């Protein structure tokens, strides 16, 4: 058997041209094509609200992640696969006319909480979508395993089994968000 001849310059040029035409003529993705799917977005992005008279609050999952994981030396850093935007660290680029946001100034914006949702779901999008539909186990996700130290986490153990942070995240992944646990976890001891 004789070895195959390498492609000629003309064949290479034709292949590149065909690929260029294919890419140029492909439809541009719409916003709908770029959506992410996972557990309840409203329960994730809900701002903190006071409950009762004792100063307790009910929060979405984002508030817990902002407080527990969102400092500039952890996931509040733009080069992390899981980015957490918040008033405590990384801010979304300023929108014209908003005066800009710096860490420690201004509350976390709805846009930042939405970006946190996309970031959390985007760590393992296919698996997270299955979990959100009830067709997967939450404890198989990196988003769950890493902060508990089940899987190696550069930041070490961030949540303990049975604490409010774990209850907040696990309840959201299971579709029954415990906003009270999220509120407690959003407060540092």
N, CA, C and O of each residue as an XYZ file, in Angstrom:
756
protein
N       0.850     -1.163      0.000
C       0.000      0.000      0.000
C       0.902      1.234      0.000
O       1.815      1.341      0.818
N       0.647      2.144     -0.898
C       1.473      3.346     -0.996
C       0.882      4.433     -0.118
O      -0.337      4.557      0.004
N       1.768      5.229      0.498
C       1.255      6.300      1.353
C       0.506      7.344      0.526
O       0.825      7.587     -0.638
N      -0.495      7.951      1.157
C      -1.300      8.974      0.477
C      -0.459     10.219      0.247
O       0.397     10.573      1.058
N      -0.722     10.869     -0.870
C      -0.007     12.107     -1.182
C      -0.581     13.229     -0.326
O      -1.786     13.277     -0.078
N       0.284     14.125      0.120
C      -0.246     15.276      0.854
C      -1.069     16.152     -0.081
O      -0.824     16.168     -1.288
N      -2.042     16.880      0.459
C      -2.884     17.712     -0.405
C      -2.050     18.805     -1.084
O      -1.091     19.334     -0.522
N      -2.452     19.113     -2.297
C      -1.752     20.158     -3.051
C      -2.162     21.530     -2.535
O      -3.125     21.653     -1.779
N      -1.439     22.545     -2.940
C      -1.762     23.923     -2.554
C      -3.157     24.297     -3.021
O      -3.888     24.988     -2.310
N      -3.533     23.845     -4.211
C      -4.858     24.148     -4.740
C      -5.939     23.490     -3.880
O      -6.966     24.107     -3.597
N      -5.711     22.243     -3.465
C      -6.686     21.550     -2.620
C      -6.835     22.255     -1.264
O      -7.941     22.382     -0.739
N      -5.713     22.706     -0.711
C      -5.762     23.427      0.562
C      -6.541     24.730      0.410
O      -7.363     25.074      1.260
N      -6.276     25.453     -0.681
C      -6.957     26.715     -0.938
C      -8.461     26.500     -1.090
O      -9.258     27.276     -0.563
N      -8.848     25.449     -1.810
C     -10.269     25.147     -1.990
C     -10.935     24.789     -0.653
O     -12.064     25.199     -0.385
N     -10.234     24.032      0.168
C     -10.788     23.642      1.467
C     -10.994     24.866      2.359
O     -12.039     25.003      2.995
N     -10.011     25.743      2.407
C     -10.119     26.958      3.217
C     -11.234     27.848      2.683
O     -11.993     28.426      3.461
N     -11.337     27.963      1.365
C     -12.389     28.784      0.755
C     -13.769     28.236      1.095
O     -14.674     28.995      1.442
N     -13.928     26.928      0.997
C     -15.221     26.308      1.306
C     -15.593     26.541      2.772
O     -16.746     26.843      3.081
N     -14.627     26.402      3.662
C     -14.880     26.635      5.081
C     -15.260     28.095      5.326
O     -16.170     28.376      6.107
N     -14.580     29.010      4.674
C     -14.880     30.441      4.823
C     -16.304     30.756      4.381
O     -17.014     31.504      5.053
N     -16.720     30.189      3.256
C     -18.079     30.416      2.757
C     -19.093     29.837      3.743
O     -20.115     30.464      4.022
N     -18.814     28.647      4.268
C     -19.717     28.011      5.224
C     -19.893     28.888      6.464
O     -21.019     29.120      6.907
N     -18.787     29.374      7.024
C     -18.849     30.202      8.229
C     -19.550     31.525      7.934
O     -20.391     31.969      8.716
N     -19.210     32.154      6.814
C     -19.796     33.452      6.468
C     -21.295     33.350      6.225
O     -22.028     34.300      6.502
N     -21.758     32.228      5.718
C     -23.175     32.069      5.383
C     -23.986     31.444      6.510
O     -25.206     31.328      6.400
N     -23.329     31.043      7.588
C     -24.047     30.455      8.717
C     -24.853     31.533      9.412
O     -24.415     32.681      9.485
N     -26.032     31.183      9.929
C     -26.829     32.194     10.632
C     -26.137     32.605     11.928
O     -25.489     31.791     12.587
N     -26.280     33.857     12.277
C     -25.713     34.352     13.528
C     -26.603     33.864     14.666
O     -27.826     33.830     14.530
N     -25.987     33.483     15.795
C     -26.817     33.009     16.897
C     -27.641     34.143     17.479
O     -27.161     35.267     17.627
N     -28.876     33.836     17.804
C     -29.729     34.836     18.455
C     -29.583     34.670     19.960
O     -28.995     33.697     20.432
N     -30.116     35.619     20.703
C     -30.063     35.533     22.155
C     -30.718     34.269     22.664
O     -30.292     33.699     23.668
N     -31.766     33.827     21.964
C     -32.460     32.616     22.386
C     -31.554     31.403     22.250
O     -31.616     30.489     23.073
N     -30.716     31.382     21.223
C     -29.802     30.264     21.032
C     -28.738     30.220     22.122
O     -28.141     29.170     22.358
N     -28.496     31.340     22.784
C     -27.424     31.434     23.758
C     -27.911     31.291     25.196
O     -27.127     31.471     26.127
N     -29.171     30.975     25.394
C     -29.665     30.899     26.765
C     -29.101     29.664     27.464
O     -28.710     28.686     26.826
N     -29.071     29.738     28.765
C     -28.612     28.619     29.569
C     -29.810     28.072     30.323
O     -30.751     28.805     30.629
N     -29.771     26.811     30.614
C     -30.878     26.184     31.321
C     -30.338     25.516     32.572
O     -29.255     24.932     32.565
N     -31.084     25.609     33.611
C     -30.689     24.981     34.856
C     -31.813     25.129     35.854
O     -32.951     25.407     35.479
N     -31.499     24.945     37.128
C     -32.511     25.150     38.153
C     -33.052     26.579     38.113
O     -32.525     27.419     37.384
N     -34.066     26.848     38.867
C     -34.834     28.093     38.834
C     -33.978     29.358     38.899
O     -33.262     29.588     39.874
N     -34.063     30.169     37.850
C     -33.279     31.408     37.771
C     -33.772     32.441     38.782
O     -32.957     33.167     39.351
N     -35.077     32.528     39.021
C     -35.605     33.517     39.965
C     -35.136     33.230     41.387
O     -34.809     34.153     42.133
N     -35.102     31.958     41.763
C     -34.625     31.605     43.103
C     -33.130     31.868     43.250
O     -32.649     32.124     44.354
N     -32.407     31.808     42.158
C     -30.970     32.087     42.200
C     -30.721     33.582     42.327
O     -29.882     34.007     43.122
N     -31.440     34.381     41.552
C     -31.140     35.812     41.441
C     -31.933     36.699     42.399
O     -31.737     37.915     42.404
N     -32.815     36.131     43.203
C     -33.657     36.943     44.094
C     -32.810     37.777     45.050
O     -31.899     37.250     45.688
N     -33.101     39.078     45.157
C     -32.381     39.903     46.133
C     -32.827     39.540     47.546
O     -33.891     38.952     47.738
N     -32.016     39.892     48.518
C     -32.365     39.610     49.914
C     -33.537     40.481     50.355
O     -33.618     41.662     50.018
N     -34.442     39.869     51.115
C     -35.615     40.557     51.657
C     -35.698     40.233     53.144
O     -35.483     39.085     53.533
N     -36.006     41.226     53.987
C     -36.150     40.934     55.414
C     -37.350     40.019     55.663
O     -38.382     40.126     55.001
N     -37.188     39.121     56.629
C     -38.309     38.271     57.046
C     -38.437     38.378     58.563
O     -37.445     38.259     59.283
N     -39.614     38.594     59.030
C     -39.840     38.708     60.468
C     -39.225     39.971     61.054
O     -38.782     40.865     60.333
N     -39.212     40.019     62.394
C     -38.715     41.200     63.100
C     -37.291     41.036     63.611
O     -36.703     42.003     64.094
N     -36.732     39.859     63.519
C     -35.431     39.591     64.132
C     -34.222     39.912     63.278
O     -33.100     39.580     63.661
N     -34.411     40.539     62.148
C     -33.273     40.874     61.292
C     -32.892     39.773     60.327
O     -31.923     39.909     59.579
N     -33.651     38.669     60.332
C     -33.356     37.579     59.398
C     -33.738     38.012     57.988
O     -34.552     38.915     57.797
N     -33.143     37.360     57.023
C     -33.456     37.689     55.636
C     -33.567     36.425     54.794
O     -32.958     35.396     55.090
N     -34.357     36.536     53.746
C     -34.486     35.472     52.749
C     -33.768     35.967     51.501
O     -33.998     37.088     51.047
N     -32.907     35.135     50.954
C     -32.092     35.539     49.806
C     -32.085     34.449     48.752
O     -32.401     33.290     49.019
N     -31.718     34.853     47.552
C     -31.458     33.893     46.498
C     -30.063     33.310     46.662
O     -29.284     33.767     47.499
N     -29.757     32.312     45.869
C     -28.474     31.611     45.936
C     -27.315     32.553     45.622
O     -26.237     32.427     46.204
N     -27.528     33.488     44.713
C     -26.455     34.408     44.335
C     -25.894     35.142     45.545
O     -24.678     35.303     45.653
N     -26.756     35.593     46.463
C     -26.290     36.333     47.644
C     -25.336     35.490     48.477
O     -24.341     36.001     48.991
N     -25.634     34.197     48.614
C     -24.758     33.305     49.366
C     -23.416     33.164     48.657
O     -22.367     33.260     49.294
N     -23.439     32.934     47.333
C     -22.182     32.791     46.593
C     -21.376     34.087     46.608
O     -20.149     34.058     46.708
N     -22.061     35.216     46.509
C     -21.372     36.512     46.551
C     -20.575     36.642     47.841
O     -19.413     37.049     47.825
N     -21.205     36.293     48.955
C     -20.575     36.474     50.264
C     -19.530     35.406     50.541
O     -18.462     35.706     51.075
N     -19.827     34.163     50.182
C     -18.930     33.051     50.510
C     -17.807     32.847     49.497
O     -16.732     32.362     49.849
N     -18.054     33.214     48.244
C     -17.116     32.848     47.177
C     -16.688     34.018     46.300
O     -15.857     33.834     45.410
N     -17.225     35.212     46.519
C     -17.058     36.297     45.563
C     -15.972     37.308     45.847
O     -15.942     38.356     45.203
N     -15.068     37.037     46.792
C     -14.004     38.014     47.040
C     -13.018     38.015     45.874
O     -12.968     37.071     45.086
N     -12.239     39.087     45.779
C     -11.319     39.230     44.645
C     -10.275     38.123     44.579
O      -9.764     37.840     43.496
N      -9.942     37.488     45.701
C      -8.945     36.421     45.675
C      -9.565     35.040     45.448
O      -8.847     34.040     45.431
N     -10.862     34.974     45.276
C     -11.524     33.690     45.003
C     -12.222     33.758     43.649
O     -11.565     33.920     42.620
N     -13.531     33.636     43.642
C     -14.263     33.627     42.368
C     -14.690     35.018     41.915
O     -15.370     35.159     40.899
N     -14.295     36.044     42.661
C     -14.517     37.417     42.235
C     -13.355     37.894     41.384
O     -12.917     39.039     41.493
N     -12.860     37.005     40.537
C     -11.699     37.265     39.680
C     -12.083     36.837     38.277
O     -12.605     35.739     38.082
N     -11.832     37.688     37.308
C     -12.348     37.465     35.951
C     -11.794     36.232     35.253
O     -12.378     35.789     34.264
N     -10.707     35.669     35.720
C     -10.118     34.528     35.017
C     -10.557     33.182     35.581
O     -10.045     32.145     35.158
N     -11.467     33.176     36.496
C     -11.982     31.918     37.050
C     -13.091     31.376     36.155
O     -13.873     32.151     35.604
N     -13.168     30.058     36.004
C     -14.282     29.495     35.230
C     -15.637     29.838     35.861
O     -16.605     30.103     35.148
N     -15.703     29.834     37.176
C     -16.908     30.276     37.883
C     -16.608     31.685     38.381
O     -15.831     31.875     39.316
N     -17.230     32.659     37.748
C     -17.043     34.058     38.153
C     -18.255     34.495     38.962
O     -19.398     34.248     38.579
N     -17.986     35.150     40.088
C     -19.053     35.655     40.937
C     -18.912     37.175     41.011
O     -17.936     37.702     41.545
N     -19.902     37.857     40.468
C     -19.935     39.320     40.499
C     -20.688     39.755     41.742
O     -21.707     39.163     42.099
N     -20.179     40.802     42.410
C     -20.875     41.278     43.607
C     -20.291     42.592     44.088
O     -19.279     43.081     43.586
N     -20.969     43.138     45.077
C     -20.464     44.352     45.713
C     -19.181     44.069     46.492
O     -18.481     45.004     46.881
N     -18.864     42.804     46.725
C     -17.685     42.434     47.506
C     -16.429     42.238     46.659
O     -15.331     42.129     47.203
N     -16.575     42.193     45.346
C     -15.416     41.891     44.510
C     -15.588     42.339     43.082
O     -15.733     43.529     42.802
N     -15.570     41.379     42.182
C     -15.640     41.645     40.750
C     -16.971     42.301     40.393
O     -18.033     41.854     40.827
N     -16.901     43.364     39.600
C     -18.103     44.046     39.130
C     -18.206     43.878     37.629
O     -17.197     43.757     36.936
N     -19.429     43.872     37.134
C     -19.609     43.893     35.682
C     -19.067     45.214     35.155
O     -19.071     46.215     35.871
N     -18.601     45.226     33.912
C     -18.149     46.502     33.355
C     -19.270     47.530     33.465
O     -20.439     47.207     33.253
N     -18.912     48.758     33.795
C     -19.955     49.767     33.992
C     -20.750     50.038     32.725
O     -20.240     49.964     31.607
N     -21.995     50.348     32.942
C     -22.889     50.730     31.856
C     -22.801     52.248     31.745
O     -22.743     52.947     32.756
N     -22.792     52.744     30.537
C     -22.661     54.186     30.336
C     -23.701     54.938     31.164
O     -24.895     54.646     31.101
N     -23.226     55.901     31.934
C     -24.122     56.728     32.718
C     -24.392     56.229     34.124
O     -25.082     56.909     34.883
N     -23.862     55.041     34.511
C     -24.150     54.547     35.855
C     -23.105     54.983     36.878
O     -23.236     54.689     38.066
N     -22.071     55.682     36.420
C     -21.046     56.144     37.345
C     -20.005     55.089     37.653
O     -19.017     55.384     38.325
N     -20.196     53.879     37.186
C     -19.229     52.813     37.436
C     -19.405     52.220     38.823
O     -19.885     52.891     39.737
N     -19.026     50.990     38.974
C     -19.090     50.327     40.266
C     -17.695     49.870     40.647
O     -16.922     49.409     39.808
N     -17.394     50.004     41.906
C     -16.142     49.510     42.438
C     -16.490     48.566     43.575
O     -17.541     48.713     44.198
N     -15.610     47.583     43.862
C     -15.873     46.704     44.993
C     -16.121     47.521     46.255
O     -15.422     48.497     46.529
N     -17.119     47.108     47.010
C     -17.455     47.785     48.246
C     -18.397     48.960     48.077
O     -18.864     49.523     49.067
N     -18.684     49.341     46.840
C     -19.578     50.472     46.592
C     -20.807     49.999     45.837
O     -20.684     49.326     44.814
N     -21.955     50.332     46.315
C     -23.186     49.977     45.623
C     -23.542     48.518     45.811
O     -22.673     47.661     45.972
N     -24.816     48.258     45.787
C     -25.312     46.888     45.929
C     -25.048     46.080     44.661
O     -24.833     46.644     43.588
N     -25.067     44.776     44.794
C     -24.975     43.906     43.630
C     -26.189     44.184     42.754
O     -27.316     44.240     43.246
N     -25.960     44.357     41.472
C     -27.044     44.714     40.553
C     -27.784     43.472     40.069
O     -27.240     42.369     40.132
N     -29.015     43.632     39.589
C     -29.726     42.499     38.990
C     -28.932     41.883     37.829
O     -28.944     40.665     37.648
N     -28.250     42.713     37.052
C     -27.445     42.200     35.938
C     -26.304     41.331     36.453
O     -25.969     40.320     35.835
N     -25.704     41.714     37.580
C     -24.623     40.915     38.160
C     -25.153     39.589     38.694
O     -24.507     38.554     38.529
N     -26.328     39.609     39.334
C     -26.911     38.351     39.815
C     -27.252     37.436     38.642
O     -27.075     36.221     38.738
N     -27.738     37.999     37.539
C     -28.022     37.192     36.339
C     -26.738     36.618     35.756
O     -26.715     35.469     35.315
N     -25.675     37.409     35.751
C     -24.378     36.910     35.268
C     -23.876     35.785     36.169
O     -23.253     34.840     35.686
N     -24.139     35.874     37.472
C     -23.750     34.808     38.398
C     -24.502     33.519     38.083
O     -23.930     32.431     38.143
N     -25.782     33.644     37.749
C     -26.568     32.462     37.364
C     -25.954     31.803     36.128
O     -25.723     30.594     36.113
N     -25.693     32.602     35.098
C     -25.111     32.047     33.869
C     -23.755     31.410     34.144
O     -23.416     30.384     33.555
N     -22.987     32.011     35.032
C     -21.681     31.471     35.375
C     -21.818     30.140     36.115
O     -21.113     29.180     35.803
N     -22.721     30.081     37.088
C     -22.916     28.851     37.867
C     -23.424     27.716     36.988
O     -22.918     26.596     37.059
N     -24.413     28.003     36.170
C     -24.980     26.984     35.286
C     -23.973     26.606     34.199
O     -23.965     25.471     33.724
N     -23.135     27.549     33.812
C     -22.178     27.323     32.734
C     -20.977     26.484     33.097
O     -20.215     26.102     32.208
N     -20.772     26.177     34.375
C     -19.642     25.329     34.761
C     -19.782     23.952     34.113
O     -18.821     23.435     33.544
N     -20.944     23.372     34.193
C     -21.261     22.088     33.558
C     -22.679     22.205     32.994
O     -23.621     21.674     33.581
N     -22.838     22.890     31.868
C     -24.191     23.218     31.398
C     -25.096     22.025     31.146
O     -26.266     22.049     31.528
N     -24.581     20.989     30.515
C     -25.449     19.847     30.195
C     -25.900     19.133     31.462
O     -27.077     18.804     31.612
N     -24.957     18.893     32.376
C     -25.302     18.193     33.610
C     -26.227     19.044     34.483
O     -27.159     18.527     35.099
N     -25.961     20.357     34.531
C     -26.792     21.240     35.349
C     -28.212     21.315     34.801
O     -29.175     21.377     35.566
N     -28.341     21.308     33.481
C     -29.679     21.307     32.885
C     -30.431     20.037     33.271
O     -31.617     20.094     33.595
N     -29.751     18.890     33.238
C     -30.393     17.635     33.640
C     -30.843     17.698     35.098
O     -31.955     17.287     35.427
N     -29.978     18.212     35.967
C     -30.336     18.344     37.379
C     -31.542     19.269     37.521
O     -32.461     18.978     38.288
N     -31.544     20.379     36.788
C     -32.660     21.327     36.838
C     -33.980     20.714     36.411
O     -35.040     21.109     36.896
N     -33.920     19.742     35.498
C     -35.130     19.054     35.029
C     -35.509     17.890     35.938
O     -36.552     17.267     35.740
N     -34.673     17.591     36.934
C     -34.930     16.465     37.822
C     -34.402     15.147     37.290
O     -34.722     14.087     37.828
N     -33.593     15.204     36.236
C     -33.065     13.980     35.627
C     -31.615     13.707     36.000
O     -30.983     12.838     35.399
N     -31.081     14.417     36.962
C     -29.695     14.226     37.389
C     -29.579     14.459     38.885
O     -30.478     15.022     39.511
N     -28.471     14.024     39.445
C     -28.240     14.165     40.881
C     -27.390     15.395     41.168
O     -26.316     15.539     40.584
N     -27.836     16.285     42.048
C     -27.072     17.495     42.361
C     -25.665     17.216     42.877
O     -24.734     17.973     42.600
N     -25.513     16.122     43.632
C     -24.206     15.845     44.230
C     -23.158     15.370     43.228
O     -22.031     15.064     43.616
N     -23.515     15.304     41.941
C     -22.532     14.954     40.909
C     -21.911     16.198     40.275
O     -20.946     16.082     39.519
N     -22.440     17.372     40.566
C     -21.977     18.608     39.936
C     -20.750     19.181     40.641
O     -20.653     19.144     41.867
N     -19.820     19.708     39.856
C     -18.652     20.390     40.420
C     -19.078     21.558     41.299
O     -18.446     21.825     42.321
N     -20.133     22.253     40.914
C     -20.638     23.388     41.681
C     -20.975     22.972     43.109
O     -20.870     23.780     44.031
N     -21.374     21.734     43.295
C     -21.690     21.198     44.619
C     -20.460     20.566     45.275
O     -20.206     20.783     46.460
N     -19.702     19.787     44.508
C     -18.598     19.005     45.081
C     -17.398     19.846     45.512
O     -16.798     19.577     46.552
N     -17.046     20.854     44.729
C     -15.827     21.622     45.033
C     -15.897     22.371     46.365
O     -14.971     22.236     47.164
N     -16.942     23.151     46.648
C     -16.924     23.883     47.922
C     -16.987     22.972     49.148
O     -16.602     23.381     50.243
N     -17.467     21.748     48.971
C     -17.518     20.798     50.080
C     -16.230     19.992     50.222
O     -16.089     19.205     51.158
N     -15.296     20.185     49.301
C     -14.033     19.460     49.364
C     -14.127     18.034     48.852
O     -13.183     17.262     49.023
N     -15.235     17.662     48.230
C     -15.385     16.320     47.652
C     -14.467     16.199     46.444
O     -13.874     15.147     46.205
N     -14.358     17.270     45.696
C     -13.453     17.386     44.547
C     -12.450     18.479     44.900
O     -12.794     19.439     45.590
N     -11.215     18.338     44.432
C     -10.180     19.328     44.751
C     -10.656     20.744     44.423
O     -11.195     21.010     43.349
N     -10.439     21.637     45.382
C     -10.857     23.034     45.257
C      -9.698     23.886     45.756
O      -9.303     23.790     46.918
N      -9.163     24.709     44.884
C      -7.997     25.521     45.238
C      -8.236     26.320     46.511
O      -7.310     26.528     47.296
N      -9.452     26.762     46.718
C      -9.782     27.547     47.909
C     -10.035     26.720     49.154
O     -10.351     27.272     50.208
N      -9.901     25.401     49.052
C     -10.162     24.543     50.202
C     -11.653     24.350     50.413
O     -12.459     24.599     49.517
N     -12.006     23.906     51.601
C     -13.411     23.655     51.919
C     -14.090     24.992     52.214
O     -13.688     25.716     53.125
N     -15.114     25.308     51.441
C     -15.842     26.570     51.600
C     -17.165     26.373     52.336
O     -17.640     27.283     53.016
N     -17.764     25.182     52.203
C     -19.019     24.850     52.872
C     -18.779     23.568     53.658
O     -17.919     22.760     53.308
N     -19.542     23.398     54.710
C     -19.529     22.136     55.442
C     -20.847     21.425     55.201
O     -21.888     22.062     55.041
N     -20.795     20.110     55.177
C     -21.998     19.306     55.001
C     -22.997     19.687     56.094
O     -22.672     19.663     57.281
N     -24.203     20.035     55.681
C     -25.259     20.370     56.627
C     -25.314     21.829     57.044
O     -26.235     22.221     57.762
N     -24.345     22.656     56.612
C     -24.422     24.070     56.993
C     -25.373     24.821     56.066
O     -25.873     24.258     55.092
N     -25.619     26.086     56.371
C     -26.583     26.869     55.598
C     -26.157     27.053     54.142
O     -27.008     27.087     53.253
N     -24.863     27.171     53.888
C     -24.390     27.328     52.509
C     -24.715     26.088     51.683
O     -25.208     26.185     50.560
N     -24.430     24.925     52.258
C     -24.724     23.672     51.548
C     -26.226     23.500     51.380
O     -26.686     23.077     50.319
N     -26.998     23.823     52.418
C     -28.462     23.702     52.334
C     -29.018     24.627     51.258
O     -29.920     24.247     50.512
N     -28.484     25.830     51.180
C     -28.924     26.800     50.172
C     -28.685     26.252     48.766
O     -29.602     26.198     47.947
N     -27.451     25.849     48.500
C     -27.094     25.377     47.160
C     -27.832     24.086     46.805
O     -28.396     23.972     45.717
N     -27.828     23.126     47.711
C     -28.461     21.834     47.433
C     -29.971     21.983     47.243
O     -30.547     21.352     46.357
N     -30.607     22.805     48.061
C     -32.061     22.984     47.922
C     -32.401     23.632     46.579
O     -33.403     23.278     45.958
N     -31.572     24.583     46.124
C     -31.796     25.203     44.808
C     -31.614     24.172     43.703
O     -32.427     24.099     42.781
N     -30.562     23.383     43.788
C     -30.319     22.369     42.759
C     -31.454     21.347     42.700
O     -31.742     20.794     41.639
N     -32.093     21.100     43.839
C     -33.209     20.146     43.896
C     -34.548     20.791     43.555
O     -35.570     20.106     43.505
N     -34.554     22.117     43.317
C     -35.784     22.797     42.915
C     -36.658     23.271     44.052
O     -37.813     23.631     43.826
N     -36.136     23.283     45.285
C     -36.912     23.726     46.446
C     -36.044     24.652     47.294
O     -35.691     24.316     48.425
N     -35.706     25.806     46.752
C     -34.736     26.704     47.369
C     -35.131     27.123     48.780
O     -36.228     27.633     49.005
N     -34.229     26.901     49.717
C     -34.393     27.329     51.104
C     -33.788     28.732     51.216
O     -32.608     28.887     51.532
N     -34.617     29.752     50.953
C     -34.118     31.133     50.947
C     -33.701     31.600     52.335
O     -32.882     32.510     52.465
N     -34.260     30.982     53.376
C     -33.823     31.301     54.735
C     -32.389     30.848     54.958
O     -31.586     31.588     55.526
N     -32.059     29.630     54.512
C     -30.677     29.141     54.615
C     -29.751     30.005     53.772
O     -28.628     30.298     54.182
N     -30.216     30.415     52.595
C     -29.400     31.288     51.738
C     -29.140     32.617     52.437
O     -28.035     33.156     52.369
N     -30.168     33.146     53.115
C     -30.006     34.400     53.849
C     -29.010     34.275     54.984
O     -28.171     35.155     55.175
N     -29.093     33.180     55.747
C     -28.135     32.965     56.843
C     -26.721     32.796     56.298
O     -25.766     33.319     56.873
N     -26.585     32.070     55.195
C     -25.263     31.835     54.606
C     -24.678     33.103     54.000
O     -23.461     33.222     53.858
N     -25.541     34.051     53.641
C     -25.065     35.312     53.059
C     -24.504     36.254     54.120
O     -23.938     37.296     53.790
N     -24.659     35.892     55.392
C     -24.093     36.681     56.488
C     -22.832     35.974     56.956
O     -22.843     34.767     57.198
N     -21.755     36.717     57.083
C     -20.534     36.112     57.611
C     -20.642     36.023     59.124
O     -21.203     36.917     59.758
N     -20.108     34.949     59.713
C     -20.184     34.808     61.172
C     -19.404     35.887     61.894
O     -19.370     35.906     63.124
